[in-house]
């Protein structure tokens, strides 16, 4: 059975993550570490993944690579007396994923563009690298494209900050359906407000 060109591209990228691609992976990471935090690219590193989540080689699409520091929060040690359990230094897990943080940094660096989606391209012991696809909602090519003109609507303004991307929806719990996800929609904050409103006692 024949495979598409994108299947071969995906297979070649997976090989770079194994022992046989260690030299190429090491060379890439050395180059990426020297770049700025948000670096604009001409071509995607993973063409198959970029095409799958919406990237097109046409005017109006911008591709950037974002570097994000790995790990949890870094906090200074408290000098005053605390129990170690109450210091609030260890096991501080971020509420957002590093991919969402990368999308927000790309959106902040390009305020006139909207984040479409993003994907992982590599990581080392200290940092993770994501490639973020941005779209210019004012570009004539985007406004004339029936498949992409939806992003020019004001409803999608600030997509990365509002959790409307794929990574954002996953962080909000909207990638799952069925039993156990009843309180994820329309949002957890809205459901908490409804619960507090029904649990409030009215004293005459």
VENZI-V504378 format. One record per helix or strand of 2 or more residues. SS is the DSSP state (a for helix, b for strand). FROM is the first residue (numbers start at 0). TO is the last residue. If there is no record, write none. Layout:
SS	FROM	TO
SS	FROM	TO
This chain:
a	4	15
a	18	33
b	37	40
a	46	51
b	60	68
a	83	85
a	97	108
b	113	122
b	126	134
a	139	142
a	148	151
a	153	155
a	165	170
a	181	183
a	187	198
